Structure formats: structure tokens, C-alpha cells
């Protein structure tokens, strides 16, 4: 179970991620954004576009879990999505705008939830998960991609 203090920290991570990302990539060239500096790792651009894709998807999962009884939660193949044309270009602005619009709303939703809401369940490929489970996953998801971006840039 996630404590109230942990929830507050995870929600803050969600709220602040878009600004962290924008700051991290603001001075990068198109080449730095799209070059695969590490084998079997995404480019910086793919990471940013992935975060927009993943967080749009997760927002929908949260809404389903909060509005339906044990809804089925469909996953997706992030590697396949990261290799699509819309995730392989240096124009990060659309994805950054998605994150900047989505994250405040997502944080507002999460801050409004009750204990019972955090215990609600959805059923995915890995079985039953609660809203708290997904908060833990997605509250930390952005940080793991910031780390990946920083490792990618350090390898150039």
C-alpha cells in the first residue's frame, strides 16, 4: 500500500515532469535528439515521444479504473510505438505540449481521490492492479526516462 506521504511525492513527480523534460532538452540539436548513442536504447526524441504516448494511455487507464468495476486494461507494445514515424523525429514540441497539458490535469485528478479510489482495481495482462499500483509505476516512470536520456547524452 502506498502511504499518503508517498502519494503526495508521486503526484508531485507527475506534476513536475513536463518542466523537467523541457529543461533537459531545450538546448539539444536535432542530431542529439535523434541519434542512437547507445545500442538497444531509444534516442532522446523517442524517450520524449514515448512519455507522451505512455502517459496519455495511463491517464485513460486511471479514468477507466475510477469509473468502472474492474475494467479490462489493454496494454501496448512501447518498442513498436517508439519505432513509428511520429516518434522518430526531432520536433518534440507536440509531445511536450501533450505532457504539459496532461500532467496538471492528471495531478489534479489524483489529488482529489479518496482511500477507496486508490484501492480500485483494473485487470491487465499482469493481473489485477490498483490505482495505487499505477500511481507508483507512473509516478516513477518519468524519472526512469530522464535517467535514460541522461545516459544517452553522456554516451555521445
CORSUL-V462295 format. One record per backbone hydrogen bond with DSSP energy under -1.0 kcal/mol. NH is the residue of the N-H (numbers start at 1). CO is the residue of the C=O. Records with the same first field share a line. If there is no record, write none. Layout:
BEGIN
NH=CO / CO
END
This chain:
BEGIN
7=3
8=4
9=5
10=6
11=7
12=8
13=9
14=10
15=11
16=12
17=13
20=16
21=17
22=18
23=19
24=20
25=21
26=22
28=25
33=29
34=30
35=31
37=35
41=38
45=33
47=43
48=44
49=45
50=46
51=47
52=48
53=49
54=50
55=51
56=52
57=53
58=54
59=55
60=56
61=57
62=58
63=59
64=60
65=61
66=62
67=63
68=64
73=123
81=77
82=78
84=81
87=84
88=85
92=90
96=92
97=93
98=94
99=95
100=96
101=97
102=98
103=99
106=102
107=103
108=104
109=105
110=106
111=107
113=110
118=114
120=117
122=129
123=71
124=127
127=124
129=122
131=120
132=118
134=130
135=131
136=132
137=133
138=134
139=135
140=136
144=140
145=141
146=142
147=143
148=144
149=145
150=146
151=147
152=148
153=149
154=150
155=151
156=153
END
